[in-house]
Amino acid sequence: MAVGAATARTCATRLHDEDRSAVDCEMLSLPSGWLAELNDQPALLTDPDGRAALLVELAISAHRRSDVDADQLADMLEFTESARLWALIEHEEVA
């Protein structure tokens, strides 16, 4: 999974690129702590559902503190579900 802090770092260099991904640039506006948790692939692979629950709680908490707006919260929840599904697929491929 190539989302999160690594994606946020590369977005700055791609801002003038016609092929830039909207997802990449959205990542720039999300809390770095949450992105670090999202990028913890070993934790996602160990417990996809539990990790997703943690990410959802962190996202909702950030919204309650007004660290993110409603659109950012929606993005965070979508990224969380994508990460969960990715981890579940990885489990299936290993098994």
C-alpha positions as CSV (number, residue, x, y, z in Angstrom):
1,M,0.0,0.0,0.0
2,A,1.5,3.3,-1.1
3,V,-0.7,5.7,0.7
4,G,0.2,7.9,3.7
5,A,3.3,9.8,4.7
6,A,5.3,8.5,1.7
7,T,2.5,9.7,-0.6
8,A,2.3,13.0,1.1
9,R,6.0,13.5,0.6
10,T,5.8,12.8,-3.1
11,C,2.8,15.0,-3.7
12,A,4.8,18.2,-3.3
13,T,7.0,17.2,-6.2
14,R,4.0,16.2,-8.4
15,L,1.9,19.4,-7.9
16,H,2.8,20.7,-11.4
17,D,2.5,17.3,-13.1
18,E,-0.6,16.9,-15.3
19,D,-1.0,13.3,-14.2
20,R,-1.0,13.9,-10.5
21,S,-3.4,11.9,-8.4
22,A,-6.1,13.7,-6.4
23,V,-5.6,11.1,-3.7
24,D,-2.0,12.0,-3.3
25,C,-2.7,15.7,-2.8
26,E,-5.6,15.0,-0.4
27,M,-3.1,13.2,1.8
28,L,-1.2,16.4,2.4
29,S,-4.0,17.9,4.3
30,L,-4.5,14.9,6.7
31,P,-2.9,14.8,10.2
32,S,0.6,13.3,10.1
33,G,0.0,11.1,13.1
34,W,-3.0,9.5,11.6
35,L,-1.1,9.0,8.3
36,A,1.7,7.3,10.3
37,E,-0.9,4.9,11.8
38,L,-2.4,4.3,8.4
39,N,1.1,3.4,7.1
40,D,1.7,0.8,9.8
41,Q,1.4,-2.1,7.4
42,P,2.5,-4.8,9.9
43,A,-0.3,-3.8,12.3
44,L,-2.8,-3.7,9.4
45,L,-1.8,-7.2,8.3
46,T,-1.9,-8.6,11.8
47,D,-5.4,-7.3,12.6
48,P,-7.2,-5.6,9.7
49,D,-10.5,-5.1,11.4
50,G,-9.0,-4.0,14.7
51,R,-6.6,-1.6,13.0
52,A,-9.4,-0.1,10.9
53,A,-11.5,0.4,14.1
54,L,-8.5,2.3,15.6
55,L,-8.1,4.4,12.5
56,V,-11.8,5.3,12.5
57,E,-11.6,6.3,16.2
58,L,-8.6,8.5,15.5
59,A,-10.3,10.1,12.5
60,I,-13.5,10.9,14.5
61,S,-11.4,12.2,17.4
62,A,-9.5,14.5,15.0
63,H,-12.8,15.8,13.7
64,R,-14.2,16.4,17.2
65,R,-11.1,18.4,18.0
66,S,-11.6,20.4,14.7
67,D,-8.3,19.2,13.4
68,V,-10.0,18.1,10.2
69,D,-13.2,19.2,8.5
70,A,-16.1,17.0,7.4
71,D,-14.6,16.4,3.9
72,Q,-11.2,15.4,5.4
73,L,-13.0,13.0,7.9
74,A,-14.8,11.4,4.9
75,D,-11.5,11.0,3.1
76,M,-9.9,9.4,6.3
77,L,-12.8,7.0,6.6
78,E,-12.5,6.0,2.9
79,F,-8.7,5.5,3.2
80,T,-9.3,3.4,6.3
81,E,-11.7,1.1,4.5
82,S,-9.3,0.8,1.6
83,A,-6.5,-0.1,3.9
84,R,-8.7,-2.7,5.7
85,L,-9.6,-4.3,2.4
86,W,-6.0,-4.2,1.2
87,A,-4.9,-6.1,4.3
88,L,-7.7,-8.6,3.9
89,I,-6.7,-9.3,0.3
90,E,-3.0,-9.6,1.5
91,H,-4.2,-12.2,4.0
92,E,-5.9,-14.2,1.3
93,E,-2.9,-14.1,-1.0
94,V,-0.6,-15.4,1.8
95,A,-3.0,-18.2,2.8
